[in-house]
Amino acid sequence: MAKDHFYKTQLIWTGNKGSGTMDYRSYDRDFIVKIDQKPTLKGSSDSAFMGDKTRYNPEDLLVSSVSSCHMLWYLHLCAKHEIVVLEYTDLAEGVMLEEPDGSGKFKEIRLQPEVLISKKEQIDLANSLHQQANKMCFIANSLNFPVIHMPKCKASNE
């Protein structure tokens, strides 16, 4: 039976410099995200769009959401298949296309996980589980563009 899960966030724009959105340059793109019992997240638009480059932007958060969701499913699948993961890092990259009118969309996200497992003989299986993790990932299943996987797996007993 399918089960609904609910997520609640509060977004607060903090970029009013006193004159609101009187014109394009009169306000900051800064905001905070509040979620009960979690640290406040400071965000802004990308610096290419007059945002604060020291804050997280929505595009950063989308790419990191895909990367972290994938990792969590991958670790689950490895545990289920008795593959001991010792280390996991990912250099995730998203490609976004900006249209001449200022709109845009993501074209793809590339995940480049580097995984260290305990047994060399399990490398092929460990690599194959990335495709299954992608099928299970809630975030990847919600996207309308591809998530590409370029995993590198090695073993501590090599």
C-alpha positions as CSV (number, residue, x, y, z in Angstrom):
1,M,0.0,0.0,0.0
2,A,1.3,3.4,-0.9
3,K,2.0,5.8,1.9
4,D,2.2,9.6,1.9
5,H,4.9,11.4,3.7
6,F,4.7,15.1,4.4
7,Y,7.4,17.7,4.5
8,K,6.9,21.2,5.8
9,T,9.3,24.1,5.4
10,Q,9.0,27.8,6.1
11,L,10.7,30.2,3.6
12,I,11.3,33.8,4.7
13,W,12.7,36.5,2.3
14,T,15.2,38.6,4.2
15,G,16.4,40.8,1.3
16,N,14.2,43.9,1.7
17,K,16.7,46.8,2.0
18,G,13.9,49.2,2.9
19,S,12.2,49.8,-0.5
20,G,11.1,46.3,-1.3
21,T,11.2,45.3,-4.9
22,M,11.0,48.9,-6.2
23,D,13.3,47.8,-9.0
24,Y,15.6,44.9,-9.9
25,R,18.6,46.2,-8.1
26,S,16.8,47.5,-5.0
27,Y,16.6,44.2,-3.1
28,D,18.8,41.3,-2.1
29,R,17.9,37.8,-3.0
30,D,18.6,36.4,0.5
31,F,16.2,34.1,2.3
32,I,16.2,31.6,5.1
33,V,14.6,28.2,5.3
34,K,13.2,27.0,8.6
35,I,12.3,23.5,9.4
36,D,11.2,22.4,12.8
37,Q,14.1,21.0,15.0
38,K,16.7,21.7,12.3
39,P,19.3,24.5,11.9
40,T,18.2,27.4,9.8
41,L,19.5,27.3,6.2
42,K,20.7,30.6,4.6
43,G,20.0,30.9,0.9
44,S,20.2,33.3,-2.0
45,S,20.1,33.2,-5.7
46,D,23.2,32.2,-7.7
47,S,25.7,35.0,-7.9
48,A,25.0,35.1,-11.7
49,F,21.6,36.3,-10.8
50,M,22.6,39.0,-8.2
51,G,22.7,36.6,-5.3
52,D,25.1,36.1,-2.4
53,K,27.7,33.6,-3.5
54,T,28.4,32.6,0.2
55,R,24.8,31.3,0.6
56,Y,23.2,28.1,-0.8
57,N,21.1,28.7,-3.9
58,P,18.2,26.6,-5.1
59,E,20.3,25.0,-7.8
60,D,23.0,23.9,-5.3
61,L,20.3,22.4,-3.1
62,L,18.7,20.5,-6.0
63,V,22.0,18.9,-7.0
64,S,22.9,18.0,-3.4
65,S,19.4,16.6,-2.9
66,V,19.9,14.2,-5.8
67,S,23.4,13.3,-4.7
68,S,22.4,12.6,-1.0
69,C,19.2,10.7,-1.9
70,H,21.2,8.5,-4.3
71,M,23.9,7.8,-1.7
72,L,21.4,6.9,1.0
73,W,19.7,4.4,-1.3
74,Y,23.0,3.0,-2.5
75,L,24.2,2.4,1.1
76,H,21.0,0.7,1.9
77,L,21.3,-1.6,-1.2
78,C,24.9,-2.4,-0.4
79,A,24.0,-3.4,3.2
80,K,21.2,-5.5,1.8
81,H,23.6,-7.3,-0.5
82,E,26.3,-7.7,2.2
83,I,28.7,-5.2,0.6
84,V,30.6,-3.3,3.3
85,V,31.1,0.3,2.2
86,L,34.0,1.9,4.0
87,E,34.0,5.3,2.3
88,Y,31.7,7.2,-0.1
89,T,32.2,10.6,-1.7
90,D,30.4,12.1,-4.7
91,L,31.3,15.1,-6.9
92,A,27.9,15.9,-8.3
93,E,27.4,18.4,-11.1
94,G,24.3,19.8,-12.6
95,V,23.9,21.5,-16.0
96,M,21.3,24.1,-16.2
97,L,20.2,25.9,-19.4
98,E,19.2,29.5,-19.2
99,E,16.9,30.7,-21.9
100,P,17.1,34.2,-23.5
101,D,14.0,35.3,-21.6
102,G,15.7,34.4,-18.2
103,S,13.8,31.2,-17.6
104,G,15.7,27.9,-17.4
105,K,15.7,24.3,-16.6
106,F,18.2,21.6,-15.7
107,K,19.4,19.4,-18.5
108,E,21.1,16.8,-16.4
109,I,22.9,15.9,-13.2
110,R,26.0,13.9,-13.2
111,L,26.9,11.9,-10.1
112,Q,30.5,10.7,-9.7
113,P,30.6,8.6,-6.6
114,E,33.8,7.2,-5.4
115,V,33.2,4.2,-3.2
116,L,35.6,2.1,-1.1
117,I,34.4,-1.4,-0.2
118,S,36.0,-4.1,1.8
119,K,36.1,-6.9,-0.9
120,K,37.5,-6.7,-4.4
121,E,35.3,-9.5,-5.6
122,Q,32.2,-7.4,-5.0
123,I,33.2,-4.4,-7.1
124,D,31.1,-5.3,-10.1
125,L,28.0,-5.8,-8.0
126,A,28.8,-2.6,-6.1
127,N,29.0,-0.7,-9.3
128,S,25.7,-2.2,-10.6
129,L,23.8,-1.1,-7.6
130,H,24.0,2.5,-8.6
131,Q,21.3,1.9,-11.3
132,Q,19.0,0.3,-8.7
133,A,19.7,3.2,-6.3
134,N,18.6,5.6,-9.0
135,K,15.4,3.7,-9.5
136,M,14.7,3.9,-5.8
137,C,15.7,7.5,-5.2
138,F,12.6,9.7,-4.4
139,I,14.2,12.8,-5.7
140,A,15.5,11.3,-9.0
141,N,12.1,9.8,-9.6
142,S,10.6,13.3,-9.4
143,L,12.8,14.8,-12.1
144,N,12.2,15.4,-15.8
145,F,15.8,15.2,-16.8
146,P,18.4,12.4,-16.6
147,V,20.7,11.6,-13.7
148,I,23.9,10.2,-15.1
149,H,26.1,7.9,-12.9
150,M,29.9,7.7,-13.3
151,P,30.9,5.5,-10.3
152,K,34.4,4.5,-9.4
153,C,34.7,1.6,-6.9
154,K,37.7,0.1,-5.4
155,A,38.4,-2.3,-2.6
156,S,40.5,-2.0,0.5
157,N,41.9,-5.6,-0.1
158,E,43.3,-4.8,-3.6
